[in-house]
Amino acid sequence: MRFFAAIFLSTMIWAPFAKAACILPLMPKDIVDGEIADFDDMNVAKRRVERYLDDSQRYLKCLDAMDKTALGTGRDNDERRRKRIANYNAAMKNMSEVISTYNANVSDFNQR
């Protein structure tokens, strides 16, 4: 019983630090060229883009949670808030670029 209590306490102590940092996902590199890609290549690209967008959504939720936590604890300041906003904007910009690139390649693929 003491073993489980010790594990529980250590989990409770270290849990906030495990999610303390939100990590911006890397944009997928080399999205296939729709003019020369085959159907399988386009499906792989679709899955990579979807995975990236899912990871980006989790990142944005993490930033939102950090914002709520910082405001709730009273330990927030203008510099940290501006940094979170800049990170949020960077993630949105990256997502927009990936979607735009992918959609252009899908359009090229479909016009062949």
N, CA, C and O of each residue as an XYZ file, in Angstrom:
448
protein
N       0.818     -1.194      0.000
C       0.000      0.000      0.000
C       0.866      1.265      0.000
O       0.550      2.242     -0.678
N       1.937      1.235      0.751
C       2.824      2.396      0.788
C       3.484      2.614     -0.564
O       3.765      3.748     -0.954
N       3.731      1.520     -1.274
C       4.332      1.606     -2.602
C       3.428      2.398     -3.542
O       3.893      3.278     -4.267
N       2.131      2.080     -3.524
C       1.187      2.778     -4.388
C       1.022      4.235     -3.973
O       0.863      5.113     -4.821
N       1.060      4.489     -2.680
C       0.972      5.868     -2.199
C       2.187      6.663     -2.663
O       2.060      7.823     -3.055
N       3.355      6.045     -2.620
C       4.565      6.731     -3.068
C       4.503      7.025     -4.568
O       4.893      8.106     -5.010
N       4.020      6.073     -5.333
C       3.887      6.287     -6.784
C       2.878      7.391     -7.056
O       3.104      8.256     -7.902
N       1.772      7.357     -6.340
C       0.737      8.374     -6.520
C       1.286      9.765     -6.201
O       1.071     10.705     -6.967
N       1.979      9.899     -5.101
C       2.530     11.195     -4.725
C       3.579     11.684     -5.718
O       3.606     12.864     -6.067
N       4.437     10.782     -6.170
C       5.449     11.205     -7.142
C       4.804     11.606     -8.464
O       5.268     12.536     -9.123
N       3.745     10.916     -8.852
C       3.023     11.276    -10.068
C       2.387     12.651     -9.923
O       2.446     13.470    -10.840
N       1.785     12.896     -8.778
C       1.136     14.185     -8.549
C       2.157     15.331     -8.513
O       1.855     16.446     -8.937
N       3.340     15.057     -8.018
C       4.362     16.096     -7.934
C       4.938     16.396     -9.311
O       5.138     17.563     -9.650
N       5.208     15.366    -10.115
C       5.886     15.552    -11.396
C       4.947     15.763    -12.574
O       5.400     16.176    -13.641
N       3.670     15.498    -12.421
C       2.723     15.621    -13.532
C       2.691     17.022    -14.141
O       2.698     17.138    -15.366
N       2.655     18.091    -13.343
C       2.632     19.423    -13.975
C       3.871     19.712    -14.811
O       3.794     20.430    -15.808
N       5.009     19.161    -14.412
C       6.236     19.404    -15.176
C       6.270     18.611    -16.472
O       6.948     19.010    -17.418
N       5.556     17.503    -16.534
C       5.537     16.679    -17.747
C       4.873     17.419    -18.895
O       5.259     17.235    -20.049
N       3.872     18.259    -18.598
C       3.179     18.996    -19.637
C       3.530     20.478    -19.608
O       2.825     21.298    -20.197
N       4.597     20.816    -18.938
C       4.953     22.223    -18.779
C       5.350     22.870    -20.097
O       5.168     24.077    -20.259
N       5.877     22.121    -21.026
C       6.334     22.693    -22.285
C       5.492     22.170    -23.441
O       5.349     20.963    -23.635
N       4.951     23.090    -24.186
C       4.239     22.726    -25.413
C       5.270     22.747    -26.540
O       6.055     23.688    -26.655
N       5.262     21.713    -27.361
C       6.268     21.610    -28.422
C       5.591     21.785    -29.779
O       4.696     21.025    -30.150
N       6.037     22.793    -30.498
C       5.511     23.072    -31.827
C       5.887     21.932    -32.770
O       7.070     21.628    -32.920
N       4.904     21.296    -33.409
C       5.241     20.203    -34.331
C       5.942     20.731    -35.585
O       5.700     21.849    -36.040
N       6.804     19.892    -36.115
C       7.515     20.252    -37.342
C       6.583     20.126    -38.540
O       5.782     19.195    -38.632
N       6.705     21.069    -39.443
C       5.899     21.029    -40.663
C       6.383     19.862    -41.527
O       7.582     19.589    -41.582
N       5.457     19.176    -42.199
C       5.900     18.095    -43.082
C       6.747     18.661    -44.220
O       6.404     19.664    -44.846
N       7.848     17.989    -44.459
C       8.746     18.439    -45.523
C       8.397     17.722    -46.816
O       7.891     16.600    -46.810
N       8.674     18.381    -47.901
C       8.550     17.776    -49.225
C       7.190     17.121    -49.456
O       7.105     15.921    -49.717
N       6.137     17.914    -49.359
C       4.822     17.400    -49.741
C       4.894     17.108    -51.229
O       5.369     17.933    -52.010
N       4.426     15.944    -51.616
C       4.601     15.489    -52.995
C       4.048     16.490    -54.004
O       3.105     17.230    -53.724
N       4.656     16.491    -55.171
C       4.221     17.347    -56.271
C       3.032     16.678    -56.949
O       3.150     15.574    -57.480
N       1.906     17.343    -56.928
C       0.682     16.786    -57.488
C       0.737     16.552    -58.982
O      -0.052     15.773    -59.516
N       1.651     17.212    -59.661
C       1.751     17.049    -61.116
C       2.405     15.730    -61.499
O       2.177     15.226    -62.599
N       3.216     15.161    -60.607
C       3.913     13.922    -60.956
C       3.611     12.767    -60.002
O       4.018     11.635    -60.261
N       2.905     13.036    -58.904
C       2.634     12.006    -57.892
C       1.578     11.027    -58.383
O       0.710     11.365    -59.188
N       1.680      9.796    -57.870
C       0.618      8.835    -58.155
C      -0.360      8.818    -56.974
O      -0.181      9.535    -55.989
N      -1.391      7.987    -57.098
C      -2.457      7.943    -56.102
C      -1.927      7.581    -54.714
O      -2.338      8.179    -53.720
N      -1.025      6.615    -54.640
C      -0.473      6.196    -53.346
C       0.339      7.314    -52.694
O       0.265      7.517    -51.482
N       1.111      8.035    -53.502
C       1.884      9.158    -52.967
C       0.968     10.232    -52.384
O       1.262     10.813    -51.339
N      -0.129     10.485    -53.064
C      -1.071     11.494    -52.576
C      -1.728     11.044    -51.267
O      -1.968     11.860    -50.378
N      -2.016      9.751    -51.152
C      -2.597      9.244    -49.901
C      -1.609      9.351    -48.744
O      -1.995      9.687    -47.624
N      -0.341      9.068    -49.010
C       0.682      9.213    -47.975
C       0.786     10.679    -47.559
O       0.871     10.987    -46.371
N       0.778     11.562    -48.522
C       0.850     12.993    -48.223
C      -0.362     13.436    -47.403
O      -0.238     14.231    -46.472
N      -1.517     12.918    -47.758
C      -2.740     13.258    -47.014
C      -2.618     12.839    -45.555
O      -2.963     13.607    -44.657
N      -2.126     11.618    -45.313
C      -1.979     11.140    -43.939
C      -0.944     11.971    -43.174
O      -1.139     12.269    -41.996
N       0.135     12.338    -43.827
C       1.157     13.162    -43.171
C       0.601     14.533    -42.801
O       0.864     15.039    -41.710
N      -0.164     15.130    -43.704
C      -0.751     16.447    -43.439
C      -1.781     16.338    -42.316
O      -1.817     17.186    -41.424
N      -2.614     15.302    -42.353
C      -3.608     15.120    -41.291
C      -2.939     14.918    -39.936
O      -3.389     15.471    -38.933
N      -1.871     14.131    -39.901
C      -1.150     13.902    -38.646
C      -0.552     15.215    -38.141
O      -0.608     15.514    -36.948
N       0.020     15.992    -39.058
C       0.585     17.283    -38.676
C      -0.499     18.210    -38.113
O      -0.277     18.877    -37.102
N      -1.653     18.255    -38.754
C      -2.736     19.119    -38.281
C      -3.251     18.664    -36.921
O      -3.564     19.496    -36.070
N      -3.341     17.355    -36.708
C      -3.737     16.839    -35.393
C      -2.728     17.238    -34.321
O      -3.108     17.678    -33.236
N      -1.447     17.085    -34.626
C      -0.398     17.478    -33.682
C      -0.452     18.983    -33.401
O      -0.233     19.419    -32.270
N      -0.740     19.756    -34.425
C      -0.827     21.203    -34.256
C      -2.020     21.588    -33.388
O      -1.936     22.511    -32.578
N      -3.127     20.878    -33.561
C      -4.299     21.140    -32.717
C      -3.994     20.834    -31.254
O      -4.408     21.573    -30.361
N      -3.267     19.740    -31.013
C      -2.874     19.420    -29.645
C      -1.954     20.510    -29.080
O      -2.059     20.871    -27.908
N      -1.067     21.020    -29.909
C      -0.170     22.100    -29.497
C      -0.969     23.343    -29.110
O      -0.696     23.964    -28.083
N      -1.947     23.701    -29.924
C      -2.762     24.874    -29.627
C      -3.553     24.680    -28.333
O      -3.697     25.613    -27.543
N      -4.062     23.474    -28.122
C      -4.774     23.190    -26.870
C      -3.832     23.283    -25.675
O      -4.221     23.749    -24.605
N      -2.606     22.841    -25.861
C      -1.606     22.948    -24.797
C      -1.339     24.409    -24.464
O      -1.254     24.775    -23.292
N      -1.208     25.244    -25.486
C      -0.996     26.674    -25.243
C      -2.186     27.287    -24.523
O      -2.016     28.116    -23.629
N      -3.387     26.884    -24.910
C      -4.593     27.377    -24.230
C      -4.598     26.968    -22.763
O      -4.930     27.766    -21.886
N      -4.228     25.718    -22.505
C      -4.175     25.236    -21.120
C      -3.122     25.997    -20.323
O      -3.345     26.342    -19.163
N      -1.975     26.257    -20.948
C      -0.938     27.041    -20.265
C      -1.445     28.436    -19.942
O      -1.157     28.971    -18.871
N      -2.193     29.026    -20.857
C      -2.731     30.361    -20.654
C      -3.706     30.367    -19.477
O      -3.635     31.242    -18.615
N      -4.606     29.403    -19.441
C      -5.576     29.322    -18.351
C      -4.891     29.076    -17.010
O      -5.261     29.662    -15.993
N      -3.897     28.208    -17.026
C      -3.168     27.913    -15.791
C      -2.410     29.146    -15.305
O      -2.422     29.465    -14.116
N      -1.757     29.826    -16.225
C      -0.983     31.017    -15.849
C      -1.896     32.104    -15.291
O      -1.554     32.760    -14.307
N      -3.035     32.292    -15.907
C      -3.975     33.300    -15.424
C      -4.560     32.898    -14.077
O      -4.749     33.738    -13.197
N      -4.846     31.612    -13.920
C      -5.449     31.123    -12.683
C      -4.518     31.174    -11.489
O      -4.965     31.373    -10.359
N      -3.243     30.998    -11.723
C      -2.286     30.997    -10.617
C      -1.801     32.397    -10.274
O      -1.240     32.614     -9.200
N      -2.010     33.336    -11.168
C      -1.537     34.693    -10.927
C      -0.057     34.872    -11.192
O       0.512     35.895    -10.813
N       0.581     33.906    -11.832
C       2.019     33.981    -12.102
C       2.312     34.413    -13.533
O       3.436     34.267    -14.016
N       1.325     34.930    -14.190
C       1.496     35.335    -15.578
C       2.036     36.759    -15.633
O       1.813     37.562    -14.726
N       2.750     37.054    -16.713
C       3.179     38.433    -16.954
C       3.034     38.718    -18.441
O       2.768     37.813    -19.231
N       3.209     39.967    -18.814
C       2.991     40.375    -20.211
C       3.950     39.683    -21.174
O       3.557     39.307    -22.277
N       5.189     39.516    -20.769
C       6.179     38.887    -21.655
C       5.796     37.438    -21.969
O       5.843     37.022    -23.126
N       5.423     36.681    -20.958
C       5.024     35.280    -21.180
C       3.760     35.203    -22.030
O       3.645     34.346    -22.907
N       2.836     36.080    -21.773
C       1.589     36.082    -22.548
C       1.876     36.419    -24.010
O       1.338     35.774    -24.909
N       2.716     37.423    -24.253
C       3.068     37.762    -25.643
C       3.769     36.601    -26.335
O       3.555     36.362    -27.523
N       4.607     35.878    -25.592
C       5.302     34.730    -26.178
C       4.307     33.628    -26.550
O       4.419     33.022    -27.616
N       3.339     33.372    -25.675
C       2.322     32.361    -25.993
C       1.505     32.770    -27.212
O       1.194     31.938    -28.064
N       1.162     34.040    -27.293
C       0.405     34.539    -28.448
C       1.237     34.417    -29.718
O       0.709     34.028    -30.760
N       2.517     34.737    -29.655
C       3.403     34.611    -30.820
C       3.521     33.147    -31.246
O       3.510     32.845    -32.440
N       3.634     32.241    -30.275
C       3.699     30.808    -30.595
C       2.401     30.328    -31.232
O       2.422     29.544    -32.181
N       1.281     30.794    -30.714
C      -0.030     30.440    -31.270
C      -0.129     30.921    -32.720
O      -0.553     30.179    -33.607
N       0.270     32.175    -32.943
C       0.224     32.736    -34.304
C       1.158     31.994    -35.255
O       0.813     31.771    -36.415
N       2.339     31.611    -34.770
C       3.273     30.864    -35.609
C       2.689     29.508    -36.002
O       2.827     29.072    -37.145
N       2.039     28.850    -35.052
C       1.423     27.553    -35.357
C       0.308     27.713    -36.381
O       0.191     26.904    -37.301
N      -0.507     28.744    -36.231
C      -1.592     28.977    -37.188
C      -1.034     29.287    -38.581
O      -1.573     28.825    -39.587
N       0.040     30.068    -38.633
C       0.674     30.392    -39.916
C       1.214     29.127    -40.573
O       1.011     28.916    -41.769
N       1.898     28.289    -39.806
C       2.435     27.036    -40.346
C       1.322     26.132    -40.854
O       1.439     25.539    -41.926
N       0.244     26.027    -40.087
C      -0.875     25.190    -40.513
C      -1.465     25.710    -41.817
O      -1.782     24.930    -42.716
N      -1.610     27.011    -41.917
C      -2.156     27.618    -43.134
C      -1.265     27.336    -44.339
O      -1.763     27.036    -45.423
N       0.047     27.430    -44.154
C       0.983     27.152    -45.252
C       0.907     25.698    -45.699
O       0.903     25.414    -46.896
N       0.848     24.782    -44.746
C       0.782     23.360    -45.085
C      -0.512     23.056    -45.823
O      -0.503     22.347    -46.829
N      -1.616     23.585    -45.331
C      -2.908     23.340    -45.987
C      -2.908     23.919    -47.389
O      -3.377     23.274    -48.327
N      -2.388     25.123    -47.542
C      -2.345     25.771    -48.849
C      -1.489     24.970    -49.837
O      -1.893     24.752    -50.979
N      -0.319     24.539    -49.394
C       0.571     23.753    -50.254
C      -0.078     22.429    -50.644
O      -0.057     22.035    -51.810
N      -0.648     21.756    -49.665
C      -1.283     20.468    -49.936
C      -2.458     20.646    -50.903
O      -2.585     19.883    -51.861
N      -3.310     21.633    -50.668
C      -4.464     21.848    -51.541
C      -4.042     22.175    -52.967
O      -4.690     21.736    -53.917
N      -2.966     22.939    -53.130
C      -2.472     23.250    -54.473
C      -1.995     21.974    -55.168
O      -2.228     21.795    -56.364
N      -1.330     21.088    -54.425
C      -0.860     19.834    -55.009
C      -2.023     18.896    -55.317
O      -1.985     18.181    -56.318
N      -3.041     18.887    -54.487
C      -4.216     18.063    -54.775
C      -4.918     18.579    -56.032
O      -5.381     17.795    -56.861
N      -4.990     19.889    -56.163
C      -5.595     20.486    -57.354
C      -4.812     20.106    -58.610
O      -5.405     19.769    -59.635
N      -3.485     20.159    -58.531
C      -2.647     19.765    -59.664
C      -2.850     18.286    -59.989
O      -2.924     17.905    -61.157
N      -2.940     17.468    -58.961
C      -3.143     16.025    -59.160
C      -4.482     15.759    -59.850
O      -4.562     14.950    -60.774
N      -5.521     16.440    -59.397
C      -6.853     16.212    -59.943
C      -7.020     16.750    -61.367
O      -7.895     16.285    -62.096
N      -6.211     17.704    -61.769
C      -6.326     18.266    -63.110
C      -5.607     17.454    -64.163
O      -5.713     17.759    -65.351
N      -4.880     16.431    -63.761
C      -4.153     15.626    -64.753
C      -5.084     14.719    -65.502
O      -4.646     13.970    -66.375
